[in-house]
Amino acid sequence: MLNEPWFSGISRPSRYLGNEINRVRKDPGRTEVSVALAFPDVYEVGMSHLGLKILYHILNSREWLAAERVFAPWTDMEHELRTRNLPLVALESGRPLSDFDIVGFSLQHELCYTNVLNMLDLGGIPLLRSERDGTAPLVIAGGPACFNPEPVADFFDAVVIGDGEAAALDICRVVREARRGNLLEKDELYSRLRRIEGVYLPADFRVHYTSSGAVQRVEPLVPGHSVIKKAVVPDIEAFPFPDRPVVPFAGLVHDRLAVEITRGCTRGCRFCQAGMIYRPVRERRPESILSLAERGLRHTGYEEMSLLSLSSGDYSCIESVLTRLMDFGAAKKVAVSLPSLRVDSLGPSLIRQVKRVRKTGFTIAPEAGNERLRRVINKGLTRSEILETAADVYRAGWNLLKLYFMIGLPTETERDLDDIVRLAGDIVRLSGTKGKRIRLNVAVSSFVPKAHTPFMWAPQIPVEESRRRIRFLQKKLGRLPVRMKWNDPGMSWLEGVFSRGDRRLGGALTAAWKRGARFDAWREQFRPERWRDAFEAAGVDPEPIVSRERSLEEPLPWDHIHCGVRKEYLREEWRRALREEVTPDCREKCLNCGVCDHKTVFPVVHKDRELPSVLGPLPEAPSGASWRYRLVFTKTGPARYLGHLELVRVFTRAFRRMEVRLAFSKGFHPMPKVSFACALPVGTESTAETVDIEVTEPLEEAAFRERANRQLPEGISVSGVMRIPPGKRKERLRESRFRIFLNGIQVKEEDLDRFLETSRFPVVRVNRKGEQRVDMRALVREMAFVSPGEIRLVVQHVPGPELKPAEIVRRVFSLEASSVFRLRILKTGQVFG
């Protein structure tokens, strides 16, 4: 596929390469079980997800197991696959999904469901469980959306409820035993799978409905198997955490090393599904965090790391751990971020640590505009706490604050919306020591009731009402120096349908997919009319699912799924919400929610622990002297599909893994002194690329080249390392030389003759910045046929806009835009001066 001409024409081809640093590639013939870890979104989103990295690491640590990755192809890639009748394949081996023993999907939210169907279809796997025989892969799912698996129950053989580490391994063991014993019939496989804690088999239950279409009851079909209890890992350190994760080339949504410091949250926000389903709180030991951070940075070369938790500031040893990591990060030029900080966990000393990080923005999530509504949702923040934190953060150096609110929360009134505006206005009026105004972003999303939360009985406001409230806030906030963003209410409505829906939605989901629904969580891809048609075609009225307030006693589609929190506890929390009563943090006192048995499952916290010196000595500060070197390297094979920014990441992270003492620029955001001569177009190969680096200690050229090539991916190889003499001025790239292989494209030599004879050849170049006029003739120093199928091209680099070699060839010979992807372009030299 990588060598096909069409591959050069798709967007971000590095998504599909699979040759990243630290990826695990096993011989399928030497393993007993193969698993495709499928993430139903694009590569940049999926590779940001920590759960995928954890399972990839755990499964591949077993010699008999091979875990590979596959992501949802973007629309242009899907078009090419379907046009050419090619299957969706895993990155590591290039095998179709249908060749795997297990295909496991990570369901992080409800708007990814059409992508699941699309990936199954592209992978050659029948969509419905009932249509798959014993030769098809076992199709399973896991993730937070699985706590109401009913809308997608017809598509999966098994669903993992809860923590996936142990269950994933147990499922693989069952498949291995079945293969060894040639027991591939579904009934036999199912009988073994249902013994695994947290594994739900949709075929084991039948749903009965009332005449009005509501769920009447969920009937268990297997005796003694009426409720599925979630799987809980009592100690998150019982399973190995990835300290050598895959290092992508593409820029990810969260492009950094991630270390999970805590799983679970004790705050009890009544709208928050994660806070309920991930209980109890389990902290990682501080020494483990420090060790994982050090090893992870050493093995990846990341320039940033993140401490992940539902509420990072609640980690018992956060200040001491953060202080140690900040010291380490400052010496290594590594930024440390805490993505989930609550206002009431931010003391002055913690803010002093956080302000050492790059101050790109600081987020405060009041969720509601006043204390009354925050009592309803059990987020006990006072107005003064929010304003005090905003002032402290601004004084600490941030000049951009972000506020996050929800609209449509239970009991919300117009006054609550007004109070959002008042709170934003009060924060805008805060000023720092220099009298500067705070820049403020306000993000608004529509509340979506979720299963297993106290608000699962609440109605969701209609789409038009969401839009009215957004317009209300737009008008009021428009009078302030505030930038407002909001989620599409139609997308929130669809999320609400599937978050509390039942099995009847499977038909509507299939109908929407057949009508072209894909990437419904992407605003530019979401088409509500497809869903309206799909619900009508399936004979399903979604409005009662999303907008009806439910009785506390009526059966719910997910009643047979037990998240650990007692339903009666959730009922009482709903009543307390309506009474505007706050429930305390269960770190202070057990609230008897039902999750902990206090024998094997209980909160794990690490208070008052001494931190050992696991990070080792910090590097000495550079002396001030520096040395400059030029590296010559090739960029061929799969590496030709890396964009320029991706190439920069490849080299800077390789240098970090090598522990090269790079020199950095000065200022708040120091950057390594690494400079490439020019940006090579995606798809173009080269045997003569250069990058200049500045280091604070001299290099031994031959040894450095050998070490660098061990850290660089396939297709990139350093062929020379030369020291740049001290005091030599920086040279400018004058020209680049190319060989153009036509690969059967028919061109006329007289077209080239006419081009060379003209003194000017004006063209209009269109890019993201608009239209630019370029004299193409001034860019071409030499262009000639070497043979009927090869052209030599020498391009001059002059001030102003430039053109890619493929674009020059296309315009000289008046070729169709699609035909240039058949060209093979090889850069063979550069001239500096």
N, C-alpha and C positions, 0 to 999 in steps of 0.2 A: 504493500500500500504506500509506503513512504517514497518509493521510487516512481509512483504513477504521476504523470504530469498534473493531474487535477489536484493533487494534494497541496501543491504550492499555492493554489488559489483559495483555500479555505481560511477562515479567520483563526488566528492564534493556533497554528499547527502544533506548537510545543505541547498543547494539551494531550496530544495523542501519541507522543513519542515513547514514553515508558522507559527511558534510559537514565533516569535521575540518579544522583548520588544516594547511596544507601538502600536502593531498592533491592529486593530479594528475588532472584531468578533461579528457580529450581528446575531440574529435569523431570518432566511429568512421568517418565518411565521409572524413576527412582522413588516415587512417592506413592502412597496408598490412597490418599484422599485429596481431592482438589476443591478449593473454595474460591468462588468469585465474590469479593466484597464489593457490592454494587451500591453506589451513591447516586440517587436520582436527581442530580443537579450537575452543573458544569464542574470541570476539574478544579477551577480556582476556589469554588465553594467547598467541594468535597474534601480537598486536601487541606483545608483549614480546620476540618472537624477532628477533634481529639479522639473521639470514640473509634473512628476508622483506624487511626494510627495505633491505638491500643490493641485492637483485635488483630491487625496485620502483624504486630510484633509478637503477640502471644501465640498465634497460630503458626507462624513461620519458625518459632523457636522449637517446634516439634519436627524431627527429621522426616517423619512419615506424612507430613502435612504440607501442602503448598497453598498459600493464600495469595491471590492476585487481586488487582484493582480494576474496576471499570466504572466509568462515569457517564452521565447522560451526554450524548453528542449534541452540540449546538445545531440549530436548524439547518445551516449550510452543510454540515457534515452528514446529518440525517438524509438530506436530499441526495448527496453523492452516494451514500450507501444504498439507498433504495433504487436510485437510477441505475446503478451498476450491479444490483443484486448481491451486495456484499453484506456479510453479517457484522454485528457489533462484537468486538473482540476485547479480551482483557489486555492490559498494557504489557504485563511482563512476558507472556508467551505468545500473544497474538492469536490465542485460541478463541473460537466462538463460545458464547455463554452456554450453548447447548451441550458442549463437551465437558462441562464441569459436573462434579458430583453434587455440589451445593452451590446455590446462588443466594446470597444473603443481602437483603436490602436494608439500609439504614433510613428509617422514616423519622425525620426530624420535625416535620410539620405536615399538615394535611394538603397543602397546595402542591406537593410533589407527586401526587398519586398518578396523574396522567403520564408523568415521566417514567414511572414504574412500568406501566403497561407498554409504553413505547420501547423501553429497553428490553423487556421480555420478547416483544414481537421482533425487534431488530436482531435479537440474539437467537432467534429460531426456536423459542419456547412457547408452547400454547399458553394463552393468558389464564384460562380457568383451570383450577385444580382438577375439576372433573374431567377435563380433556387431556390430562397428562397421564401417561402410563409409567410403568416401572423403569423405562429407559430414560425418562426425562430427569433433569436435575431436581433435587429437593429444593423447593423455593420457600425461603423463610424470610422473616422480617424482624426487626428490633428497633428500639428507639422510643422516644417519648410519645410519639403519635400512636404507638401500639397499645397504649392504655385504654383506648377505644378502638379495637381493631375491626369492629363489625363492618364499616363501610367497604373495607377491602378484604373481608374474610374469604370471599370466593376465589381469590387469586393466590392465596398462600397455603402451603401444606402445613406450616407451623409458624408460630409467632412467639418470640421471646419477650416475656414481660419482666422488666426490671433489669438488673445488672447483667451484662452479657458475657463477662469474662469466663465464668465457670460453665454456663450453659452452652456457649459456643464450642468449647472443647468437648463437652459431653455429647453434643450432637454429632460432632466429627467422629468420636469414638463409636457411636452407634452405627454410623454409616460404614466405618471401617469393618466392624464386626459383621455387618450385613453383607458386605462385599466378600469378605473372607468365606462366609458360609453360604454365599450365593443366594441370600435371602433378600431378594430385591422387590418382592411384592409389597405394595403399599400398606396393606393391613398389618403385615409383620413389622414393617418399619415403624408404622404409627404406634403399635403396641409398645415398642421400646422407647420411642420418643416421649410418650406421655408419662413415663416414669421420671423424667428429668424435671427438677424444680424450675418453675417459671415458664415451662413450655406449654403453649396453648395450641391445640389442634382444632381449628374451626369445624372440621368434619365431625367432631365429637358432640356438637350441639345443634339443636334445631330451634329456630325462632318462630313463635306463634304471635299473630297480630289480631287486634280487635277489628271490628267492622269499619272503624274510622281510620285504620292504618297505623295506630300506635302499637308499640310493643306490648303484648299481653304477658308473655313469659318466655324465658329462654330455657329450653328443655335439654338437660344432659342426656346423652345417649349411651354413656358408658357408666355403669354402676360405680359409686364411690369416687366419681370424678366430676363433681358439680361446680366447684369453684377453683379457679387457677390463681394461686398465690404467687406474687412476684418473687423473682430471685433476688437475694440480697447477698452481697459480698460483705461480711462483717468487718473485715479489715482490708482496706484498699491496697495495703502493702503486701497482701498475700499473693498477688500476681505481679509479674515483672512489668515495669513501666518502660515505655520506649525511650532509651537514652541514645539511640542511633536512628532517629526517624528519617524517612525519605526527605531529601532536600529538593524541592521542585525548582524548575527553571522559571516557570511562569510566575508572575506576581500574584500572590494569593489575596483573598479577602483579609485573612489574618496571617501575614507572612512573617512568622516569628517562631521561636521555640516556645512550646507550651508545656508547663508543668502543673499538673492538677494538685493543688494543695489541700483541698477539701472537697468531699462529695456530700451533698445534702445541705439543707438549710433549716434553721430552727426559728426563723422569724414568723412564719405563719401568715404571710400575706394571702388574703382570701381569694384573690383572683389568680394566683400563681400556681400553675400545675406543677412546675418543677419543684417548688417548695414542698409539695405534698408527696409526689411520687418518688423523690430521691431520698426521703428520710430513711434512717436517721443520719445525723451529721457524723461524718467520719473524717478525721484529720490525718494527714500524712505527717510523720515525724519530721521535725525541722531539719535534723541532720540528713534525712533522706532527700528533702527538698534541695538542700545545698549541694549534695552529691549529684543528684540528677541534673541540676542546673549546670554544674561544672562539666560533667561528662557530655551532656547534650550539646553545649556550646562547642566543646572540643571536637565533637564528631560531625557537627553540621556547619559550623562557621557562621551561624546566624549573628546578626548585629543587634538583635532585639530579642528579649524573652518576656513571657507573660506568665503571671501566677494566676491560675484559673480556679474559680470557685463561684458559687452563686452569690456569695458575699465575702469577698477577699478580706475586707477589714475586720470580719468577725473571727478570722483565724487566730487562735490563742496566742501564738508567738509571732504575730505579723510584724511587729516593730523590730524585734531582734533579727528575724530572718531578712526583712527588707533592708535593714542597715547593713548586714553582712553582704547581701547581694549587690547593694548599691556601691559599696566600696570595691567589690570585685568588678562590677560592671564599669565603674569609672576608670579603673586601671586598664581594662580590656576594651574600652570604647564600646560597651554594650549597654543599650538602654533597657530598663526594666519597667514593665507596665503592670498595673492592677486594673483590669477592665471592669470590675464590678464592686465599686465602693459605695456603701450607704453613707448618707450624710451623718447619721448618728454614730458611725464607727470611726469618724475622722477627727481624731484629736490633734492638737497642735504639733506634737512630735511626729505623728504619722504624715501630716501635711508637709513637714520639713523634709521628710524622706522622699515623698512623692514628687516634690518640686524639683528634685535633682534629675528627674526624668525629662525628656523633651516635652515642653509644655505646648502641645499642639491644640489642646482643648480639654475641658474638664466637664464631665456630665453629672448632673444632679437629677434624680428621678423622684420628684414629689408625687407623681402619678395623679394627684388631685389638687385642686386649687385652694382648698381650705382644710382645717383640722376636722371638721365634722365628717366630711367625706373620707378623709384619711382614717378616721376611726372606723367607718363602715368597712373599709378594705383591710383594716388591721395594719396600717402603716403609720405607726405612732410618731410621726414627725411633726414638730411644731413649726409655726411660721418663723419664730425667732431663730430656731435651729437652722432652718434653711437659709435665712438671710445672713446669719452669722457665718455659716460655712462659705457662702458666696463671697462675703467680704474677706474672709481669711484666705480663700483661694486666690482672689484677685490680688490681695496684698502680697501673696507668695510669688506672683509673677505671671499668672495666667491673664490673658486679655480676651479670651473667648470662653464663654460658658454655654453649656447646652442644657436645656431643661426638657424633661420627658413627661408627657401627660397622656392619660387615657380619657376618652369621652365615651358616654354611654354606660358608665358604671351604675350598678343598682342604686336607686334613690337619687340619682343626679338631677339637679334642677338648673334653671337658667342662672340662678345666683352662683352656683358652683362654677359655671362657665365664666361668669364675670370675675370670680375670684382668681381664676387662672390668669386673666389679664392683669388684675391688680398685683398679683405676686410677681409676674414678669416685669411690670412697671417699677415695682420697688427695687428689683435687682438691677434694672437698667440705671436707676438713679444712684446706685452705689458708685462711689468713686474711690480710686486708690490714692496713694500718697502723692502722685504727680497730677492728680486731678483728671486723669483720663477716664473716659466712659468705657464701661464694659460692653463688648460686643456679645450679643445674646442670640442664640438659636433656640427656637421652641419647636419640638417635635411632638406631633399629636397622632395617636392611633385609636382606632375604634376598639372598644372592649369586646373580646370574644370569650363567652363562657366555655370552660373546659371540663371534661370528665374528671372525677375524683377531686374536685375542689368544692369549697362551700358555696360557690356561685354557680354550680352546675345546674341548679334549678331555675336560675334567673333567665328572663328573656333577653335577647339581643335586639338592640334598636334597629329599625328598618334602615335600608340604604339611604333613602331620601332624608330621613331624620339625621343620619350621620353627616350627610352633606350640608344640611341646614346648620348644624352646630359648627361644622368646619368653617362655613361662610361667616357665621357669627364671630368666630375667633379671628378669622382673617380681617374682618372689618375693624374689630376693636384693636387687635395687635398691630394693624397697619398704621395706627397713629403713633406707634413707638418705633425706635430704631431696632427692630427685631426681625430676624429672618425666620419664617415659619415653614415647616415641612409637615406633610401628613401622608398617611397611608391611604391607598385607594379604598373607599368604603365597600366597593363591589368585591374586592379581593377579601376583605375582612368578613363580609357576608358569606362568601363561599367557604372560607375557612370555618365559619360557625356552623354551616350545614354539615360538613364532614366531621367536625370535632364532636358533635353530639348525635350523629346519624346512626343508621342501622344498616342491615344487609341489603335493603332495597336499593341503596345508593350505588351498588355495584353496576347495575344496568345503566344508570345515568352516567357513571364514570366512563364506562366503555363507549357509550354513545358520544360523549364529549371528546374522547380521544379520537374516535373515528372521524369526527368533524374537525380535527386539527388542533385540539387543545394540547398545548405543551407549555412547560415553564410558566405555570399559572402564578407563581410568586414573583415573576418579573413583570413589572408594570407595562413594558413595551410589548410583551407577548400575551398578556391577559385580554381575552375577548369575551365579555359577558354574554353576548348574543349566542355564542356556541353553547354555553351552559343552559341558557333559557330553552334553546331547541332540544338539548339533550334531556333535560328534565321532562319536557313535554313528550318526547319520543319514548322515554322509559315509563311514563305514566306515574311519575313521582311529583308530589307537590312539596317543595322544600320549605315553604313558609312556616308550616306548623313545627317543623324541626327546629328552626332557628329563632322564631319570634315568640313562641308560646312559653309562658311561665309554667313550670312543671309542679305538680303536687309532690310534697315531701314523701308521700307513700306510694306513688306510682312506680311500676317497674321501669328500669332504665336499660338501654341496650347493652351496657357494659357491666351490669350487676354481677355477672359471673367472673369478672376480672377483679381481683382483690389487690389493691395497691399497698396494703398494710394498714392504712388509716381506716378506722371503723366508719361505716356509713353514718352511724348515730352521732359520732363526733362531728362529722361534716354537717349533719342536720343542725346540731346545736350551734356550730359556728355560723351557719346561715341565720339562725334566730338572733344570735348575738350581733351580727352585722346589722340586722334591721333595728336592733335596739341601740346601735352605735356604741357597742361595748368592745373594748380592746382586750385581746387575749395575750398574755405575756409570752416572752421568748421561753422556749422549753429548756434552754440552758440553765435557766434560773430554777425551774421546777418542772417535774414530769407532769404533763397534762393528760396522760392516759389516752393518747390518740390511737394506740393499738399497734404501732409499728414495732416497738421494742418488747422483747420477751425478757430482757435483762439477764439472760443466760448466754445465748450466742449472739443476739442482736441487741446492741445498745450504743449510745453515743460514745464516740472515741475522740477525746480532746487531749491536748498536750500542753498543759499549763506549767509555768515555772520550770522550764527545762533549760539546762546549760547547753549552749551551742558549742559543739566541738569544732576544731579547726580543720574542716574537711575540704576547704577550698584551696589549701596550699598557699605558699607565699605569693604575694602580689608582685607583678613584674616591676622592675625599676623604671623610673621615669626616664625618658630619652634624654641624652646629653645635650641635644641641640644640633649636633652634626647630622648630616644626611648624605645619602648616596643615591644617584639616579641610574636606572637600568632600562634598556629597551628589550622587550621580549618579542620575538618573531614566532608566530604560531599559525597552524593550519585550522581551517574550519570547514570540514567536509562531512559527507555522509549525513546522519540524522542531525548533526549539529548545525547544518545549513538552515534548519527551520527555526533556529533561535533568533529572536529579535535582538536589537541592540541593548536594550535595558536588561533583557534576560542574560545576554553575554556578560554584561557588567557584573550582574549578580553571581554568575558562574565563577568569574575570576576573583572577585573580592572575597567570596566565601571560601574558595579554595585557598587563598592566601591566609585566611584566618585559621583554617584547619591545619595549615602548615606552620602556624604560629610565626609567620613573617612579621617583623617589626615595621609595619608600614608607618610612614609619616602622615599626619592628619592636618587638615586645615584648622585655622583658629575659629573662634566664635562659639555661639551657643550650640550649633548643630555641626560638629566637626565631621568632615568627610575624608576618607582615605585618598591620598594623592595617587590616583590611578587614572591614566588618561589614554583613551583609544584614539587612533589616528582619524578614523571616520566610522560612520555607521554603515555596515554592509547590509544590503537589502535581504530580507527574508527569502530563503530559497536559493541564494547565490552562494557558491562554494569559493574557497580561497586557500591558496598555499602561501600567502604573503601578507597576513595581517600583523599588525604591531600594537603593542600596548606599552606605555611608559609608566614606570612605578618609581616612587621615592620611598626609601627605607631609612631607618635610623641606625642600622648596623650593616656592614658590608656583606655581600653574598659571595659564595663560592659558586661560580656560574654553572659548572657541569653538574654538581650535586643538586643545585637548585632546580635545574631543568628536569632532572630525573624525579625529584620529589614532586614537582608541579604536575608532571604527566601522570603520576599515580593518583592525583586528586582531581583531575579533569575528566569530564565525561567523554564517551565515545564520539570520535569525530573532531575533537580538539586536542592538538598536540603542540607543545612548545618545541620548536626546532633550533632556536638560538637565543642566547642571553648575552647582551653586550652592555658593558658599563658606558654611560654617557659621561664624557670628560667634564670635570668640574668647571663651572663658568660658561659652558657652551650654551648659547641661546637656544630657545625652543624652536625647532624647525617646523615649517608649515608644509603640509602635504600638497605637492604640486600636481601630481598626476597618478592615475591608477590604470593598470593594464589588464585587459580581459580577453579570454577566448570564449567565443559564442558558438555553441554547437546547435545547429538548426533542427536536428532530429526529424528530418523529413519535411519541414516547412518549406514550401516553394516560394522563392523570392526572385526578383529580377535584378541583375547587376546594374542595369541602366538606372534603376531607382537610386542606387548608391552613388552612381556617377553624377546624377543630377544634384544630389544632396551635397557632394563634395565640391561641385563647381560653384554653388551659390555662396555668397558672402554672408548672408543672414538667413536664418530659418526660424522665425518666431513661432512659438507654440504657447498655448495656455495650459498651465498646470493647475489642477484643482485638488485641493486637500482640505483638511479641517479648518484651515485659516481662510479659506476662500479661494479666489482665482489669483494666479500669479503669472505674469508674462515672462517667458524665458527665451533667449536666443540660443536654440539648441546647437547651432553651428559653432558658436563660440566655445561650447563645452567639449567638442570633439576635435582632438588634435590629429588623430589618425584612425581610419576605418578602412579595412581592406579584406577581400576574400583570401583566405589561406588555401582553401579548397572549396569545392561546390557546397560542402556542408558545414564549413567553419569560417568564422569571421574573426579577425583581430580588431580589437577596439581599444584605443587609448583615450581616456577621459581626462580633461583638464579640470582642476578644482580652482574655481575663481569665486570671488565674493558674490553673494547672491544665491538665489534658489538653484538647486541642482536637479538632475533627472537620473533615474535609475537606468542602468544599461539596457534592461528589457524594454523600458519605455522608449529609449533612443532607437532601438532596433524596430519596434512596432511602428514608430512614426516615420522612419526612413522608408520602410517597405509597405506602409499602409496596411498593416496586418490587423485582423480582428483582435480585440482585447483578450478574448479567451485563448487565442492561439499562443500567446507569449508564455503560457505555463508549460508548453512543450519544450521551450528552450532550456538548454543546460548552459549555465553561465559560470565560468571559473575565473576568478581573479588570480593573476600570476605575478603581479609586481606592483610596487609603489615607489614613487620618486619624491624625496623630500628636498627642501632647499630654503 
